[in-house]
Each structure stands twice: as structure tokens, then as C-alpha cells.
Amino acid sequence: MKDTAVVSSVVHPPAIWERPMRPYTIDLHNHMPLERTDYRGPLHTSGADVVRAAMAAGVDVLGISDHFSLGFFRRVHEAAAGLPLLVLPGVEMRLSWGEDEAHLVALFPPEGAEERFAALMSALAIDSASIQDPLHRIVVEYDPVDAARAIDGLGGMCHVAHVDRWFGAYRLLDRPLLRRIVEEAPVVAVEFLDLENASHIGELTGRVACVRSSDSHHCDEIGRRSSVVEADELSFAGIRRALRRAAIAAI
């Protein structure tokens, strides 16, 4: 069963005319059939297969977020040309800091995505061309707050992934680092598997959008969890504006 969160804009009387808003279903965290990853579907899955799965699931905005790689994004982006599906390029990054580990999903505008990604990898001192290990096992020692600032400075947006997921006896939701990230970093959202767990961050839910995403590793999983945002246009900038001003209402 697909879980959907509704992310509604905070209502203020408009001082000037604003473009009409409409709802868009977003799924910003999805993994693709790349080698050296933990993708669970067939590696011959095509960009067109991904697009068909997203549209069948009712997704309007699909985030491609493989670990430290943009290698599959253009295949999906090109397959979606002319269709009412916005495909956003991104990466998931495992960042360790002290005794903690946070996963950030960084998303960029499709235009110039590869250059922005290269600049981000340079900031993290990662030589993508020399990486031989499985991408999902790479952990970079880097302050997530500084990483989020770097992403924002490159014109991107990021959210904190699956904060209520257990990794053995550890989950970020229970750690002070999550509060620090939300308070100090320019993150647009915190991603939950179960939105009931959003109560654990208390008043911080009024400062950042709380969303669900699929974290899919197979086409069949795309859209299994999603969110709905009210945005003024179907574009990277429109979705970023929507998330930045959003408050959460779960259904």
C-alpha cells in the first residue's frame, strides 16, 4: 500500500498577487539500476521503465538519488521528455560526524546538474572517477551542516533521509545531531518512513517540511511512499519554494 503525506503551505494573507497553487505528488528519494549499488531490480531496467513506473504510481516529481552518482539520471530525464513528469537529479550521501551518521539527499536543477554534482564531490574531497567500492557503502566524514550549506550554495536543495529508520540499534531521529541539522542547516525537509514519528522532533516540525519518500530500490517500489506539496509551478524552483514554506498535515 502506498503511503502519502500531504504537505500544505502555511497560509498568510497575500500582500501581492500570487500565482495559483496546485498539488503535486513528489517522491524525492529513489535508487536506480547502477552497478556497484544495492539496487534490487534487474540492471537492464531502462530510463523508460522508470518513467512508466513513476507515472503509473501518480508521481509528478521524481528525485533520482543514487549514492554518490548521477550516472543514471539523464536516462530517466530524457525518457520523460514531453511528459508531465519532472525528473530531478540528485545523490544520497552517507556522512559520519563524531559518533553519528546522517544521510542527506541533495537535489539539483536538471540544467547544469553534472557540474554542480562535480563541485559538490570536490567540496567533499571525493574523486568519483577513482571510486571502486560499492557506492552505498561509502561513508564520508563530513559535517552534515556544512554539506547542506555547500548544496544550498550550489543552487541545490537537500533533505535529511529516513531519519526514523533503524540501522541496528541506531537511528538519527534519537540523536542531537538531527536537531542541530534542522536548526542550523538550510535543509528543506526531514524524511520519515512513518509520519507519526515526526512528533519526536517537536516544535521543529514548524520549521521544516516533513515528508515521505519511497527510498525505492526497484521500479515496483516507486511511489510506495510519497508526499503532496502545493506549488506554483512544476519546476525545481517551484518545488523548492513549496518545501521551504511548507507545514505538514498527515492523512
N, C-alpha and C positions, 0 to 999 in steps of 0.2 A: 504494500500500500504506500502511495506517495504522500509524504508529509509536506505541507505548505505553510509557510509563515506569511502573514500579511504585515508589511512594513508601511505604516502610514505617515505621511508628512505631518509635522507639527503645525497646527493651524494658528495663523496670525492674520489679522485683517491686512490685506494688501495695501501698501501705500501707493503703488502704481499698478498699472495693468500688467498682469502676468499671463503667460501662455497657458492654455488649458492643460490640465494634468490628465493622464490616463494610466491605468495599471499595466505593469509589465511583469511577467514571471521571469525571475532570474535564478540561475544555477551557476554560481561563480567558481566552483571547485570540481574539476573533472580531469582525470588522467587518461592519456592516450596510448595507443599500441606502439610504444617505442621499445627498442631493445634495451636491455640493462635496466628495466624498471619492474615494478610489481603489477603490471597490467595483467588482468586475469582472463581477458578475452583473446581471440586469435590475432596474431600480429599482422595478418593480412587485412584486418579491418581498414577500410578506406575513409577518407575525409567525408565522402558522400554518405557512408554508413553512419557516421557520427551525426551528420546534419539530419538525416532521416529520423534517427532515434530522438534527437532533441526536439524536432518539430512534432513528432508523434506524442511526445510527453508534454506538449504545450509550452515549451520553454521559448521565451523571447530573447533572452540574453544568456549566452553560453560562455563561461570562462574556461579556457584551456590552461591548465595549471600543473604541468608535469614538474617533477623535481629537477630544478636547475637546468631546464632545457626548454627552448622554443621550437624544437625540431619538428613538431607535428602541426603547429598552429596554422601555417599557410595552407596546408592541405584542406583543413576544415574551412578556413576563411574563403578560399577560392571556391569550394563546393557550395558555400552559402550565398555566392554572388547572385543578386537579383531576388533573393528570398527574404521574407520578413523575419530574419534571424540575425541578431547582432552577435558576432563571434569576437571575443576579447582575448588577446594574447596575455599569458601570464606564466608565473612559475611559483611552485611551492618551495619554501626554503626552511630547512631544519636548522635552527640556530640555538647553540648552547650558550648559557651565560651563568657562571657560577655553578650551582647545583641544579639549575633549571634548564628546560628545553622548550622553546616555543616554535610553532610552525606558522610562518607568515605566508599568505598568498598575495603576491604582487601582480597587479593587472595594469596594462598599459593601453593607450590608444593603438589601434591597428597600424596607423601611419607611423613609420619610423620605429616600430617595435623592436626590431633586431638591434638597432643602435642603442636604444635605451637599455635593453637587456645586457648588451655588452658593457655598457657603462656601469650597470649595477654589479655585474660579476667582477669588474675591475675594482669597484669600491670594496667588495668583499674579499678581494685578493684571490679570486678563483680563476684559474686558467681552464676554461671549459674544454678547450681542444685537447688537453692532456688528461682529462678525467677518464679513468678506465674502470673504476669501481661501479657497482650498481648505483644508479643515481639516487634511489630512495634511501640508501644507507649513508649518504654523505651528510655529515653534521659539521657545520661551520661555527667556530667560536666567534661570536659577534653579538654585540648588544642589540636586542630587537628594537629598542627605541631608536638607536642610530640607524638601523636598517630601514625602519619605517620612514625616517626623515630623508634618507637617501632616495627612497622610492618616490616620495612626495616631491622632492627636488627635481626628479627626472620627469615629472609630469604624470606619474602614475598614481595609483591608489592601492591600499592594501588592507587586508583584514586578518584577524587572528583566527587560525583554523581550529576546528573541532576541539574547543577548549575543555569540553566535558568528556572527551574520550580518554579511557584508561589505557595507559601504557604500563602494563604490570601493575605496580602499586602507586603509580604516579599519574596525576592529571593536572594540567596547568590551572584549571579552574580553582584549585585549592591553594594556589601559591601566590604570594605577594607580588610576584613579577607581573601577573596579569593586570592587577590594579595599576601598577606603575606604567605598563604599556598604554592602557586606556587613558590614564591621566596625563601622560607626558608625550605620547607619540601621536602623529597625525593619522591614526587608523580610522577607517570609515565604518568598520563593523566588527563584531565578535560573532563567530560562527559556533552554533550549538548543534549537537545531534538531537537533543530534546530541549525545546524552549522553556520547559518548566524549570530547567537548571539556570535560567537567566536570573532568577531571584537570588542566586548566590553572589551576584555582583552588585546587588542592592541599588543604591542611587545612581550607580554608573550606567544603568540602563537608560537614563535620561540624557546621557552624553554621547552615546554611540548606538548605532543600529545593531539589533540582534537578529541574526539571520540563520536560516538553514541552507545547506548546500548538499549535493549528492556525495561528494568525495568519491565519484564513480571510478571504478577500475575495469569497467566493461560497458559496452553500449547499452545493455539492458538495464543498467543502473542509473543512467542519465535521467534526471528529473525525479528520482525517488524521494529526494528532499529538495525543497525549493522555497523561495520567498517571493512575495509580490511587493513591488515598490510603485509609488505614484511618481511618475516622472513627466517632464515637459517635452521630452523628445527621446527617441530611441537612438542613443549615441553614447559613447564613453562618457562625454561630459555630462549628458543628461542623467545617466545612472549615478555618476559620482555626486552630482548635486543632490539627487534624491536621497542617497545614503547619508550624506553629510547632514541633512536636515531632518532625518527620519527619527521617529519614535516607534516602538514596537507594539503591535496588538496581535496576539496569537489567536488562531482559530483551531 
